[in-house]
Amino acid sequence: MDFILPPTLPAGGIPWEKVIPPLIPRLNGTYGQNTWDPKLLIPESDTSTPAEVSCDDSGFTVQVDVKHFNPEDLLVKVTGDFVEVQGKHEEKKKDGPGLTTRQFNRRYRIPKGVDSMALESAVSPEGVLIIFAPMLPRSLT
């Protein structure tokens, strides 16, 4: 690959700060032409499927927003000490060839004392997947 450079370079050399933004923030808080913020280092969370997890005396409950998925697009399974929720929805584009895919995978740790063999799941009319497992009966010793 040939790189085309100007016939003469500036006296100070190539002004790299204008060609490539700096990789580390400057002391004045700028990152290239933008203001640098430590929040830029934290990846954006996937808010497409927010969940509420609770565990009380009645049992363990997980509620996941799945309004963009059909019930047949969802898979709920228990693996070890976790309940895994997977969703995958595919549809053909309306305006031409192609396929749009939406998917997610989530794992939630099942707390001690929960009867994972009695775990049940259902999708509400509002598009919320509700996973529930009761607590194991306490021994009366």
N, CA, C and O atoms as CSV, one atom per row, in Angstrom:
chain,resi,resn,atom,element,x,y,z
A,1,MET,N,N,0.850,-1.165,0.000
A,1,MET,CA,C,0.000,0.000,0.000
A,1,MET,C,C,0.897,1.229,0.000
A,1,MET,O,O,1.852,1.299,0.774
A,2,ASP,N,N,0.608,2.177,-0.840
A,2,ASP,CA,C,1.377,3.403,-0.927
A,2,ASP,C,C,0.696,4.495,-0.118
A,2,ASP,O,O,-0.517,4.684,-0.201
A,3,PHE,N,N,1.491,5.204,0.661
A,3,PHE,CA,C,0.985,6.322,1.428
A,3,PHE,C,C,1.454,7.602,0.753
A,3,PHE,O,O,2.637,7.772,0.455
A,4,ILE,N,N,0.530,8.470,0.527
A,4,ILE,CA,C,0.877,9.724,-0.125
A,4,ILE,C,C,1.143,10.758,0.956
A,4,ILE,O,O,0.242,11.125,1.709
A,5,LEU,N,N,2.376,11.223,1.030
A,5,LEU,CA,C,2.762,12.234,2.000
A,5,LEU,C,C,3.066,13.531,1.262
A,5,LEU,O,O,3.478,13.514,0.102
A,6,PRO,N,N,2.862,14.638,1.930
A,6,PRO,CA,C,3.210,15.905,1.282
A,6,PRO,C,C,4.714,15.931,1.003
A,6,PRO,O,O,5.490,15.313,1.733
A,7,PRO,N,N,5.128,16.643,-0.048
A,7,PRO,CA,C,6.544,16.663,-0.397
A,7,PRO,C,C,7.426,17.211,0.715
A,7,PRO,O,O,8.591,16.829,0.823
A,8,THR,N,N,6.891,18.095,1.538
A,8,THR,CA,C,7.684,18.618,2.653
A,8,THR,C,C,6.865,18.485,3.927
A,8,THR,O,O,5.655,18.710,3.925
A,9,LEU,N,N,7.518,18.124,4.991
A,9,LEU,CA,C,6.862,17.990,6.281
A,9,LEU,C,C,7.019,19.273,7.059
A,9,LEU,O,O,7.975,20.017,6.842
A,10,PRO,N,N,6.096,19.547,7.965
A,10,PRO,CA,C,6.271,20.724,8.822
A,10,PRO,C,C,7.573,20.597,9.607
A,10,PRO,O,O,8.094,19.496,9.783
A,11,ALA,N,N,8.087,21.710,10.070
A,11,ALA,CA,C,9.367,21.724,10.771
A,11,ALA,C,C,9.346,20.835,12.006
A,11,ALA,O,O,10.363,20.230,12.343
A,12,GLY,N,N,8.226,20.746,12.677
A,12,GLY,CA,C,8.138,19.943,13.896
A,12,GLY,C,C,7.798,18.492,13.622
A,12,GLY,O,O,7.641,17.721,14.568
A,13,GLY,N,N,7.680,18.091,12.378
A,13,GLY,CA,C,7.293,16.721,12.050
A,13,GLY,C,C,5.784,16.630,11.835
A,13,GLY,O,O,5.097,17.646,11.735
A,14,ILE,N,N,5.291,15.421,11.768
A,14,ILE,CA,C,3.856,15.211,11.546
A,14,ILE,C,C,3.098,15.550,12.826
A,14,ILE,O,O,3.459,15.065,13.897
A,15,PRO,N,N,2.053,16.376,12.735
A,15,PRO,CA,C,1.280,16.736,13.935
A,15,PRO,C,C,0.335,15.579,14.311
A,15,PRO,O,O,-0.853,15.611,13.991
A,16,TRP,N,N,0.877,14.563,14.991
A,16,TRP,CA,C,0.112,13.347,15.277
A,16,TRP,C,C,-1.143,13.612,16.092
A,16,TRP,O,O,-2.125,12.883,15.955
A,17,GLU,N,N,-1.137,14.629,16.930
A,17,GLU,CA,C,-2.321,14.900,17.744
A,17,GLU,C,C,-3.515,15.313,16.890
A,17,GLU,O,O,-4.659,15.233,17.337
A,18,LYS,N,N,-3.254,15.750,15.677
A,18,LYS,CA,C,-4.342,16.086,14.768
A,18,LYS,C,C,-4.707,14.906,13.874
A,18,LYS,O,O,-5.830,14.824,13.377
A,19,VAL,N,N,-3.759,13.993,13.670
A,19,VAL,CA,C,-3.998,12.844,12.808
A,19,VAL,C,C,-4.659,11.709,13.585
A,19,VAL,O,O,-5.661,11.146,13.143
A,20,ILE,N,N,-4.101,11.381,14.728
A,20,ILE,CA,C,-4.615,10.304,15.568
A,20,ILE,C,C,-4.912,10.888,16.943
A,20,ILE,O,O,-4.034,11.492,17.559
A,21,PRO,N,N,-6.147,10.714,17.436
A,21,PRO,CA,C,-6.438,11.243,18.775
A,21,PRO,C,C,-5.566,10.552,19.818
A,21,PRO,O,O,-5.218,9.382,19.657
A,22,PRO,N,N,-5.217,11.250,20.863
A,22,PRO,CA,C,-4.382,10.637,21.894
A,22,PRO,C,C,-5.086,9.446,22.532
A,22,PRO,O,O,-6.310,9.436,22.669
A,23,LEU,N,N,-4.302,8.443,22.920
A,23,LEU,CA,C,-4.880,7.229,23.486
A,23,LEU,C,C,-5.101,7.322,24.990
A,23,LEU,O,O,-5.884,6.555,25.550
A,24,ILE,N,N,-4.424,8.247,25.642
A,24,ILE,CA,C,-4.649,8.420,27.063
A,24,ILE,C,C,-5.120,9.844,27.314
A,24,ILE,O,O,-4.716,10.771,26.612
A,25,PRO,N,N,-5.975,10.015,28.317
A,25,PRO,CA,C,-6.503,11.361,28.568
A,25,PRO,C,C,-5.398,12.318,28.984
A,25,PRO,O,O,-4.429,11.935,29.641
A,26,ARG,N,N,-5.564,13.536,28.596
A,26,ARG,CA,C,-4.623,14.570,28.994
A,26,ARG,C,C,-4.951,15.029,30.403
A,26,ARG,O,O,-6.028,14.742,30.925
A,27,LEU,N,N,-4.033,15.730,31.003
A,27,LEU,CA,C,-4.244,16.202,32.370
A,27,LEU,C,C,-5.403,17.186,32.461
A,27,LEU,O,O,-6.021,17.308,33.519
A,28,ASN,N,N,-5.708,17.884,31.382
A,28,ASN,CA,C,-6.800,18.850,31.433
A,28,ASN,C,C,-8.161,18.191,31.207
A,28,ASN,O,O,-9.173,18.888,31.132
A,29,GLY,N,N,-8.205,16.851,31.097
A,29,GLY,CA,C,-9.479,16.155,30.994
A,29,GLY,C,C,-10.002,15.997,29.586
A,29,GLY,O,O,-11.155,15.609,29.397
A,30,THR,N,N,-9.176,16.290,28.585
A,30,THR,CA,C,-9.661,16.138,27.217
A,30,THR,C,C,-9.136,14.857,26.608
A,30,THR,O,O,-8.059,14.381,26.966
A,31,TYR,N,N,-9.882,14.317,25.709
A,31,TYR,CA,C,-9.506,13.119,24.959
A,31,TYR,C,C,-9.706,13.484,23.505
A,31,TYR,O,O,-10.828,13.460,22.999
A,32,GLY,N,N,-8.622,13.821,22.836
A,32,GLY,CA,C,-8.763,14.346,21.478
A,32,GLY,C,C,-9.498,15.667,21.551
A,32,GLY,O,O,-9.119,16.551,22.320
A,33,GLN,N,N,-10.540,15.809,20.763
A,33,GLN,CA,C,-11.342,17.035,20.793
A,33,GLN,C,C,-12.515,16.912,21.754
A,33,GLN,O,O,-13.258,17.876,21.942
A,34,ASN,N,N,-12.699,15.724,22.375
A,34,ASN,CA,C,-13.820,15.495,23.275
A,34,ASN,C,C,-13.359,15.540,24.723
A,34,ASN,O,O,-12.185,15.315,25.017
A,35,THR,N,N,-14.279,15.828,25.614
A,35,THR,CA,C,-13.974,15.812,27.026
A,35,THR,C,C,-13.957,14.373,27.498
A,35,THR,O,O,-14.875,13.606,27.204
A,36,TRP,N,N,-12.916,14.003,28.230
A,36,TRP,CA,C,-12.783,12.631,28.711
A,36,TRP,C,C,-13.473,12.478,30.045
A,36,TRP,O,O,-13.428,13.376,30.886
A,37,ASP,N,N,-14.115,11.335,30.236
A,37,ASP,CA,C,-14.822,11.036,31.467
A,37,ASP,C,C,-14.539,9.582,31.820
A,37,ASP,O,O,-14.574,8.734,30.929
A,38,PRO,N,N,-14.258,9.254,33.089
A,38,PRO,CA,C,-14.005,7.865,33.451
A,38,PRO,C,C,-15.169,6.935,33.101
A,38,PRO,O,O,-14.960,5.732,32.941
A,39,LYS,N,N,-16.377,7.461,32.980
A,39,LYS,CA,C,-17.533,6.638,32.614
A,39,LYS,C,C,-17.374,6.045,31.209
A,39,LYS,O,O,-18.037,5.065,30.868
A,40,LEU,N,N,-16.500,6.638,30.400
A,40,LEU,CA,C,-16.272,6.104,29.060
A,40,LEU,C,C,-15.643,4.717,29.108
A,40,LEU,O,O,-15.744,3.958,28.144
A,41,LEU,N,N,-14.987,4.375,30.234
A,41,LEU,CA,C,-14.358,3.072,30.373
A,41,LEU,C,C,-15.356,1.977,30.734
A,41,LEU,O,O,-15.053,0.794,30.577
A,42,ILE,N,N,-16.542,2.351,31.214
A,42,ILE,CA,C,-17.554,1.379,31.615
A,42,ILE,C,C,-18.427,1.077,30.408
A,42,ILE,O,O,-19.008,1.993,29.826
A,43,PRO,N,N,-18.532,-0.203,30.015
A,43,PRO,CA,C,-19.361,-0.514,28.853
A,43,PRO,C,C,-20.817,-0.197,29.123
A,43,PRO,O,O,-21.300,-0.304,30.250
A,44,GLU,N,N,-21.502,0.194,28.068
A,44,GLU,CA,C,-22.918,0.474,28.207
A,44,GLU,C,C,-23.648,-0.814,28.512
A,44,GLU,O,O,-23.390,-1.849,27.896
A,45,SER,N,N,-24.562,-0.747,29.468
A,45,SER,CA,C,-25.296,-1.955,29.818
A,45,SER,C,C,-26.390,-2.188,28.793
A,45,SER,O,O,-26.921,-1.260,28.184
A,46,ASP,N,N,-26.704,-3.453,28.628
A,46,ASP,CA,C,-27.760,-3.841,27.711
A,46,ASP,C,C,-29.080,-3.677,28.435
A,46,ASP,O,O,-29.421,-4.481,29.302
A,47,THR,N,N,-29.827,-2.635,28.084
A,47,THR,CA,C,-31.087,-2.370,28.761
A,47,THR,C,C,-32.266,-2.931,27.996
A,47,THR,O,O,-33.413,-2.602,28.298
A,48,SER,N,N,-32.002,-3.777,27.005
A,48,SER,CA,C,-33.109,-4.316,26.226
A,48,SER,C,C,-33.905,-5.347,27.009
A,48,SER,O,O,-35.075,-5.577,26.704
A,49,THR,N,N,-33.303,-5.970,28.005
A,49,THR,CA,C,-34.011,-6.972,28.789
A,49,THR,C,C,-33.740,-6.766,30.275
A,49,THR,O,O,-33.078,-7.593,30.903
A,50,PRO,N,N,-34.250,-5.656,30.853
A,50,PRO,CA,C,-34.027,-5.458,32.271
A,50,PRO,C,C,-34.745,-6.540,33.073
A,50,PRO,O,O,-35.779,-7.055,32.649
A,51,ALA,N,N,-34.187,-6.878,34.234
A,51,ALA,CA,C,-34.762,-7.935,35.055
A,51,ALA,C,C,-34.843,-7.485,36.505
A,51,ALA,O,O,-34.056,-6.658,36.966
A,52,GLU,N,N,-35.816,-8.050,37.211
A,52,GLU,CA,C,-35.943,-7.860,38.644
A,52,GLU,C,C,-35.797,-9.227,39.286
A,52,GLU,O,O,-36.485,-10.175,38.906
A,53,VAL,N,N,-34.906,-9.330,40.253
A,53,VAL,CA,C,-34.666,-10.586,40.947
A,53,VAL,C,C,-34.970,-10.370,42.416
A,53,VAL,O,O,-34.523,-9.391,43.014
A,54,SER,N,N,-35.742,-11.298,43.004
A,54,SER,CA,C,-36.039,-11.197,44.431
A,54,SER,C,C,-36.103,-12.588,45.041
A,54,SER,O,O,-36.409,-13.571,44.365
A,55,CYS,N,N,-35.813,-12.645,46.305
A,55,CYS,CA,C,-35.899,-13.895,47.050
A,55,CYS,C,C,-36.385,-13.546,48.452
A,55,CYS,O,O,-35.754,-12.759,49.158
A,56,ASP,N,N,-37.513,-14.136,48.852
A,56,ASP,CA,C,-38.049,-13.913,50.190
A,56,ASP,C,C,-38.523,-15.245,50.746
A,56,ASP,O,O,-38.154,-16.299,50.228
A,57,ASP,N,N,-39.334,-15.212,51.790
A,57,ASP,CA,C,-39.791,-16.449,52.426
A,57,ASP,C,C,-40.671,-17.295,51.516
A,57,ASP,O,O,-40.764,-18.509,51.699
A,58,SER,N,N,-41.319,-16.664,50.534
A,58,SER,CA,C,-42.197,-17.431,49.635
A,58,SER,C,C,-41.407,-18.139,48.537
A,58,SER,O,O,-41.809,-19.209,48.080
A,59,GLY,N,N,-40.288,-17.553,48.111
A,59,GLY,CA,C,-39.488,-18.196,47.081
A,59,GLY,C,C,-38.617,-17.230,46.310
A,59,GLY,O,O,-38.436,-16.073,46.692
A,60,PHE,N,N,-38.085,-17.736,45.222
A,60,PHE,CA,C,-37.155,-17.022,44.353
A,60,PHE,C,C,-37.913,-16.619,43.094
A,60,PHE,O,O,-38.541,-17.459,42.450
A,61,THR,N,N,-37.855,-15.332,42.739
A,61,THR,CA,C,-38.584,-14.832,41.579
A,61,THR,C,C,-37.661,-14.006,40.697
A,61,THR,O,O,-36.898,-13.173,41.186
A,62,VAL,N,N,-37.738,-14.244,39.399
A,62,VAL,CA,C,-37.039,-13.434,38.401
A,62,VAL,C,C,-38.083,-12.943,37.415
A,62,VAL,O,O,-38.888,-13.731,36.918
A,63,GLN,N,N,-38.075,-11.651,37.131
A,63,GLN,CA,C,-38.980,-11.078,36.134
A,63,GLN,C,C,-38.132,-10.400,35.066
A,63,GLN,O,O,-37.347,-9.497,35.358
A,64,VAL,N,N,-38.302,-10.851,33.823
A,64,VAL,CA,C,-37.502,-10.350,32.716
A,64,VAL,C,C,-38.431,-9.754,31.664
A,64,VAL,O,O,-39.422,-10.381,31.287
A,65,ASP,N,N,-38.121,-8.557,31.191
A,65,ASP,CA,C,-38.900,-7.922,30.129
A,65,ASP,C,C,-38.569,-8.611,28.806
A,65,ASP,O,O,-37.446,-8.506,28.314
A,66,VAL,N,N,-39.539,-9.313,28.236
A,66,VAL,CA,C,-39.332,-10.040,26.980
A,66,VAL,C,C,-40.406,-9.663,25.959
A,66,VAL,O,O,-40.802,-10.490,25.138
A,67,LYS,N,N,-40.876,-8.414,26.010
A,67,LYS,CA,C,-41.993,-8.016,25.136
A,67,LYS,C,C,-41.651,-8.078,23.650
A,67,LYS,O,O,-42.555,-8.087,22.814
A,68,HIS,N,N,-40.362,-8.122,23.305
A,68,HIS,CA,C,-39.975,-8.211,21.896
A,68,HIS,C,C,-39.797,-9.652,21.433
A,68,HIS,O,O,-39.332,-9.897,20.320
A,69,PHE,N,N,-40.168,-10.610,22.291
A,69,PHE,CA,C,-40.002,-12.025,21.975
A,69,PHE,C,C,-41.332,-12.750,22.116
A,69,PHE,O,O,-42.163,-12.395,22.952
A,70,ASN,N,N,-41.517,-13.766,21.292
A,70,ASN,CA,C,-42.670,-14.647,21.431
A,70,ASN,C,C,-42.309,-15.725,22.448
A,70,ASN,O,O,-41.128,-16.023,22.625
A,71,PRO,N,N,-43.304,-16.322,23.126
A,71,PRO,CA,C,-42.985,-17.374,24.097
A,71,PRO,C,C,-42.164,-18.516,23.493
A,71,PRO,O,O,-41.309,-19.085,24.173
A,72,GLU,N,N,-42.412,-18.855,22.230
A,72,GLU,CA,C,-41.645,-19.937,21.600
A,72,GLU,C,C,-40.203,-19.533,21.290
A,72,GLU,O,O,-39.392,-20.390,20.937
A,73,ASP,N,N,-39.866,-18.242,21.414
A,73,ASP,CA,C,-38.496,-17.761,21.204
A,73,ASP,C,C,-37.645,-17.875,22.464
A,73,ASP,O,O,-36.447,-17.593,22.431
A,74,LEU,N,N,-38.260,-18.289,23.583
A,74,LEU,CA,C,-37.592,-18.277,24.882
A,74,LEU,C,C,-37.267,-19.684,25.356
A,74,LEU,O,O,-37.999,-20.634,25.078
A,75,LEU,N,N,-36.158,-19.803,26.077
A,75,LEU,CA,C,-35.748,-21.056,26.687
A,75,LEU,C,C,-35.317,-20.758,28.114
A,75,LEU,O,O,-34.466,-19.900,28.352
A,76,VAL,N,N,-35.916,-21.478,29.068
A,76,VAL,CA,C,-35.560,-21.347,30.479
A,76,VAL,C,C,-35.103,-22.716,30.950
A,76,VAL,O,O,-35.821,-23.704,30.793
A,77,LYS,N,N,-33.901,-22.778,31.530
A,77,LYS,CA,C,-33.401,-24.062,32.016
A,77,LYS,C,C,-32.561,-23.859,33.263
A,77,LYS,O,O,-31.995,-22.788,33.487
A,78,VAL,N,N,-32.491,-24.909,34.070
A,78,VAL,CA,C,-31.671,-24.888,35.279
A,78,VAL,C,C,-30.395,-25.648,34.978
A,78,VAL,O,O,-30.431,-26.796,34.536
A,79,THR,N,N,-29.260,-24.994,35.224
A,79,THR,CA,C,-27.946,-25.608,35.040
A,79,THR,C,C,-27.160,-25.399,36.322
A,79,THR,O,O,-26.699,-24.293,36.605
A,80,GLY,N,N,-27.009,-26.469,37.098
A,80,GLY,CA,C,-26.291,-26.355,38.367
A,80,GLY,C,C,-27.043,-25.441,39.318
A,80,GLY,O,O,-28.218,-25.666,39.608
A,81,ASP,N,N,-26.362,-24.408,39.804
A,81,ASP,CA,C,-26.971,-23.443,40.730
A,81,ASP,C,C,-27.517,-22.212,40.016
A,81,ASP,O,O,-27.754,-21.182,40.647
A,82,PHE,N,N,-27.716,-22.310,38.721
A,82,PHE,CA,C,-28.168,-21.157,37.947
A,82,PHE,C,C,-29.430,-21.481,37.169
A,82,PHE,O,O,-29.649,-22.621,36.759
A,83,VAL,N,N,-30.257,-20.464,36.971
A,83,VAL,CA,C,-31.346,-20.558,36.006
A,83,VAL,C,C,-30.895,-19.715,34.815
A,83,VAL,O,O,-30.507,-18.557,34.970
A,84,GLU,N,N,-30.952,-20.308,33.640
A,84,GLU,CA,C,-30.512,-19.632,32.423
A,84,GLU,C,C,-31.724,-19.280,31.574
A,84,GLU,O,O,-32.629,-20.092,31.386
A,85,VAL,N,N,-31.722,-18.069,31.074
A,85,VAL,CA,C,-32.795,-17.595,30.202
A,85,VAL,C,C,-32.164,-17.201,28.883
A,85,VAL,O,O,-31.219,-16.413,28.842
A,86,GLN,N,N,-32.697,-17.760,27.799
A,86,GLN,CA,C,-32.208,-17.427,26.466
A,86,GLN,C,C,-33.387,-17.012,25.610
A,86,GLN,O,O,-34.464,-17.602,25.685
A,87,GLY,N,N,-33.176,-16.008,24.811
A,87,GLY,CA,C,-34.198,-15.560,23.879
A,87,GLY,C,C,-33.566,-15.278,22.536
A,87,GLY,O,O,-32.519,-14.637,22.450
A,88,LYS,N,N,-34.209,-15.761,21.490
A,88,LYS,CA,C,-33.719,-15.488,20.140
A,88,LYS,C,C,-34.912,-15.337,19.218
A,88,LYS,O,O,-35.737,-16.243,19.096
A,89,HIS,N,N,-34.996,-14.185,18.571
A,89,HIS,CA,C,-36.105,-13.881,17.661
A,89,HIS,C,C,-35.533,-13.455,16.325
A,89,HIS,O,O,-34.685,-12.564,16.261
A,90,GLU,N,N,-35.986,-14.078,15.276
A,90,GLU,CA,C,-35.557,-13.720,13.924
A,90,GLU,C,C,-36.781,-13.374,13.090
A,90,GLU,O,O,-37.824,-14.018,13.197
A,91,GLU,N,N,-36.639,-12.358,12.268
A,91,GLU,CA,C,-37.714,-12.016,11.334
A,91,GLU,C,C,-37.116,-11.456,10.059
A,91,GLU,O,O,-36.069,-10.808,10.073
A,92,LYS,N,N,-37.798,-11.717,8.962
A,92,LYS,CA,C,-37.335,-11.214,7.679
A,92,LYS,C,C,-37.640,-9.733,7.581
A,92,LYS,O,O,-38.676,-9.262,8.051
A,93,LYS,N,N,-36.721,-9.008,6.964
A,93,LYS,CA,C,-36.928,-7.572,6.784
A,93,LYS,C,C,-38.092,-7.353,5.836
A,93,LYS,O,O,-38.272,-8.084,4.862
A,94,LYS,N,N,-38.877,-6.331,6.142
A,94,LYS,CA,C,-40.053,-6.031,5.323
A,94,LYS,C,C,-39.689,-5.319,4.029
A,94,LYS,O,O,-40.407,-5.420,3.034
A,95,ASP,N,N,-38.576,-4.602,4.047
A,95,ASP,CA,C,-38.217,-3.773,2.897
A,95,ASP,C,C,-37.104,-4.371,2.044
A,95,ASP,O,O,-36.314,-3.636,1.452
A,96,GLY,N,N,-37.035,-5.696,1.976
A,96,GLY,CA,C,-36.026,-6.296,1.110
A,96,GLY,C,C,-35.447,-7.559,1.703
A,96,GLY,O,O,-35.945,-8.067,2.707
A,97,PRO,N,N,-34.405,-8.064,1.089
A,97,PRO,CA,C,-33.811,-9.301,1.593
A,97,PRO,C,C,-33.043,-9.038,2.891
A,97,PRO,O,O,-32.579,-7.925,3.140
A,98,GLY,N,N,-32.925,-10.047,3.678
A,98,GLY,CA,C,-32.177,-9.918,4.919
A,98,GLY,C,C,-32.978,-10.427,6.092
A,98,GLY,O,O,-34.164,-10.739,5.979
A,99,LEU,N,N,-32.307,-10.501,7.212
A,99,LEU,CA,C,-32.892,-11.050,8.418
A,99,LEU,C,C,-32.487,-10.183,9.596
A,99,LEU,O,O,-31.325,-9.795,9.718
A,100,THR,N,N,-33.440,-9.879,10.460
A,100,THR,CA,C,-33.158,-9.146,11.682
A,100,THR,C,C,-33.204,-10.131,12.832
A,100,THR,O,O,-34.175,-10.873,12.984
A,101,THR,N,N,-32.149,-10.141,13.646
A,101,THR,CA,C,-32.062,-11.061,14.775
A,101,THR,C,C,-31.918,-10.275,16.064
A,101,THR,O,O,-31.153,-9.314,16.141
A,102,ARG,N,N,-32.657,-10.695,17.066
A,102,ARG,CA,C,-32.555,-10.107,18.409
A,102,ARG,C,C,-32.397,-11.274,19.370
A,102,ARG,O,O,-33.187,-12.217,19.338
A,103,GLN,N,N,-31.380,-11.217,20.223
A,103,GLN,CA,C,-31.187,-12.316,21.155
A,103,GLN,C,C,-30.544,-11.841,22.438
A,103,GLN,O,O,-29.907,-10.788,22.487
A,104,PHE,N,N,-30.727,-12.648,23.490
A,104,PHE,CA,C,-30.089,-12.369,24.764
A,104,PHE,C,C,-29.882,-13.677,25.510
A,104,PHE,O,O,-30.583,-14.659,25.267
A,105,ASN,N,N,-28.923,-13.685,26.412
A,105,ASN,CA,C,-28.636,-14.805,27.308
A,105,ASN,C,C,-28.408,-14.214,28.689
A,105,ASN,O,O,-27.615,-13.286,28.849
A,106,ARG,N,N,-29.096,-14.746,29.678
A,106,ARG,CA,C,-28.929,-14.282,31.063
A,106,ARG,C,C,-28.824,-15.487,31.978
A,106,ARG,O,O,-29.422,-16.534,31.731
A,107,ARG,N,N,-28.046,-15.314,33.049
A,107,ARG,CA,C,-27.919,-16.357,34.081
A,107,ARG,C,C,-28.160,-15.711,35.431
A,107,ARG,O,O,-27.645,-14.630,35.718
A,108,TYR,N,N,-28.948,-16.384,36.256
A,108,TYR,CA,C,-29.239,-15.901,37.598
A,108,TYR,C,C,-28.934,-17.024,38.584
A,108,TYR,O,O,-29.403,-18.149,38.416
A,109,ARG,N,N,-28.145,-16.712,39.618
A,109,ARG,CA,C,-27.807,-17.721,40.619
A,109,ARG,C,C,-29.034,-18.004,41.482
A,109,ARG,O,O,-29.704,-17.088,41.959
A,110,ILE,N,N,-29.309,-19.284,41.667
A,110,ILE,CA,C,-30.424,-19.704,42.511
A,110,ILE,C,C,-29.904,-19.743,43.951
A,110,ILE,O,O,-28.942,-20.452,44.244
A,111,PRO,N,N,-30.536,-18.988,44.842
A,111,PRO,CA,C,-30.055,-18.957,46.228
A,111,PRO,C,C,-30.209,-20.318,46.923
A,111,PRO,O,O,-31.022,-21.150,46.518
A,112,LYS,N,N,-29.420,-20.519,47.965
A,112,LYS,CA,C,-29.531,-21.730,48.780
A,112,LYS,C,C,-30.913,-21.772,49.417
A,112,LYS,O,O,-31.467,-20.735,49.782
A,113,GLY,N,N,-31.465,-22.969,49.547
A,113,GLY,CA,C,-32.766,-23.136,50.177
A,113,GLY,C,C,-33.933,-23.035,49.218
A,113,GLY,O,O,-35.085,-23.133,49.641
A,114,VAL,N,N,-33.659,-22.837,47.915
A,114,VAL,CA,C,-34.722,-22.741,46.903
A,114,VAL,C,C,-34.876,-24.105,46.240
A,114,VAL,O,O,-33.888,-24.760,45.909
A,115,ASP,N,N,-36.120,-24.527,46.049
A,115,ASP,CA,C,-36.415,-25.808,45.406
A,115,ASP,C,C,-36.350,-25.632,43.890
A,115,ASP,O,O,-37.360,-25.327,43.256
A,116,SER,N,N,-35.169,-25.823,43.312
A,116,SER,CA,C,-35.002,-25.605,41.870
A,116,SER,C,C,-35.736,-26.649,41.037
A,116,SER,O,O,-35.992,-26.420,39.855
A,117,MET,N,N,-36.078,-27.792,41.630
A,117,MET,CA,C,-36.832,-28.822,40.899
A,117,MET,C,C,-38.286,-28.402,40.673
A,117,MET,O,O,-38.962,-28.949,39.802
A,118,ALA,N,N,-38.764,-27.438,41.449
A,118,ALA,CA,C,-40.144,-26.968,41.324
A,118,ALA,C,C,-40.228,-25.642,40.568
A,118,ALA,O,O,-41.250,-24.957,40.620
A,119,LEU,N,N,-39.167,-25.287,39.875
A,119,LEU,CA,C,-39.122,-24.010,39.153
A,119,LEU,C,C,-40.156,-23.993,38.030
A,119,LEU,O,O,-40.286,-24.964,37.285
A,120,GLU,N,N,-40.888,-22.893,37.912
A,120,GLU,CA,C,-41.894,-22.712,36.868
A,120,GLU,C,C,-41.659,-21.366,36.191
A,120,GLU,O,O,-41.126,-20.438,36.799
A,121,SER,N,N,-42.065,-21.275,34.924
A,121,SER,CA,C,-41.935,-20.001,34.213
A,121,SER,C,C,-43.165,-19.797,33.341
A,121,SER,O,O,-43.780,-20.753,32.868
A,122,ALA,N,N,-43.513,-18.522,33.138
A,122,ALA,CA,C,-44.651,-18.156,32.298
A,122,ALA,C,C,-44.443,-16.729,31.807
A,122,ALA,O,O,-43.751,-15.935,32.444
A,123,VAL,N,N,-45.051,-16.414,30.667
A,123,VAL,CA,C,-44.977,-15.059,30.111
A,123,VAL,C,C,-46.323,-14.394,30.337
A,123,VAL,O,O,-47.362,-14.946,29.972
A,124,SER,N,N,-46.309,-13.202,30.943
A,124,SER,CA,C,-47.536,-12.459,31.210
A,124,SER,C,C,-48.031,-11.797,29.929
A,124,SER,O,O,-47.268,-11.667,28.971
A,125,PRO,N,N,-49.300,-11.373,29.894
A,125,PRO,CA,C,-49.809,-10.660,28.713
A,125,PRO,C,C,-49.055,-9.361,28.420
A,125,PRO,O,O,-49.073,-8.879,27.287
A,126,GLU,N,N,-48.392,-8.791,29.435
A,126,GLU,CA,C,-47.624,-7.546,29.249
A,126,GLU,C,C,-46.233,-7.808,28.697
A,126,GLU,O,O,-45.485,-6.859,28.457
A,127,GLY,N,N,-45.858,-9.085,28.485
A,127,GLY,CA,C,-44.554,-9.419,27.937
A,127,GLY,C,C,-43.461,-9.529,28.977
A,127,GLY,O,O,-42.301,-9.227,28.697
A,128,VAL,N,N,-43.824,-9.962,30.186
A,128,VAL,CA,C,-42.840,-10.157,31.249
A,128,VAL,C,C,-42.728,-11.649,31.525
A,128,VAL,O,O,-43.720,-12.309,31.836
A,129,LEU,N,N,-41.518,-12.172,31.410
A,129,LEU,CA,C,-41.261,-13.566,31.753
A,129,LEU,C,C,-41.098,-13.643,33.270
A,129,LEU,O,O,-40.245,-12.971,33.850
A,130,ILE,N,N,-41.929,-14.469,33.902
A,130,ILE,CA,C,-41.879,-14.626,35.348
A,130,ILE,C,C,-41.396,-16.036,35.650
A,130,ILE,O,O,-42.016,-17.018,35.243
A,131,ILE,N,N,-40.287,-16.124,36.365
A,131,ILE,CA,C,-39.707,-17.397,36.779
A,131,ILE,C,C,-39.847,-17.466,38.294
A,131,ILE,O,O,-39.450,-16.539,39.001
A,132,PHE,N,N,-40.411,-18.564,38.791
A,132,PHE,CA,C,-40.624,-18.689,40.231
A,132,PHE,C,C,-40.234,-20.081,40.691
A,132,PHE,O,O,-40.533,-21.072,40.024
A,133,ALA,N,N,-39.567,-20.152,41.832
A,133,ALA,CA,C,-39.250,-21.408,42.500
A,133,ALA,C,C,-39.490,-21.207,43.987
A,133,ALA,O,O,-38.982,-20.249,44.570
A,134,PRO,N,N,-40.267,-22.104,44.614
A,134,PRO,CA,C,-40.538,-21.955,46.044
A,134,PRO,C,C,-39.321,-22.328,46.891
A,134,PRO,O,O,-38.363,-22.926,46.402
A,135,MET,N,N,-39.380,-21.969,48.140
A,135,MET,CA,C,-38.335,-22.350,49.089
A,135,MET,C,C,-38.540,-23.811,49.456
A,135,MET,O,O,-39.668,-24.304,49.455
A,136,LEU,N,N,-37.451,-24.504,49.770
A,136,LEU,CA,C,-37.555,-25.871,50.270
A,136,LEU,C,C,-38.222,-25.853,51.642
A,136,LEU,O,O,-38.010,-24.922,52.419
A,137,PRO,N,N,-39.029,-26.878,51.952
A,137,PRO,CA,C,-39.641,-26.887,53.288
A,137,PRO,C,C,-38.554,-26.985,54.360
A,137,PRO,O,O,-37.576,-27.719,54.214
A,138,ARG,N,N,-38.749,-26.236,55.426
A,138,ARG,CA,C,-37.792,-26.265,56.530
A,138,ARG,C,C,-38.070,-27.478,57.388
A,138,ARG,O,O,-39.222,-27.800,57.676
A,139,SER,N,N,-37.020,-28.140,57.789
A,139,SER,CA,C,-37.191,-29.317,58.644
A,139,SER,C,C,-37.510,-28.860,60.066
A,139,SER,O,O,-36.938,-27.887,60.558
A,140,LEU,N,N,-38.408,-29.556,60.706
A,140,LEU,CA,C,-38.838,-29.189,62.047
A,140,LEU,C,C,-38.046,-29.980,63.080
A,140,LEU,O,O,-38.608,-30.797,63.809
A,141,THR,N,N,-36.761,-29.738,63.140
A,141,THR,CA,C,-35.923,-30.458,64.112
A,141,THR,C,C,-35.478,-29.569,65.221
A,141,THR,O,O,-34.767,-30.014,66.122
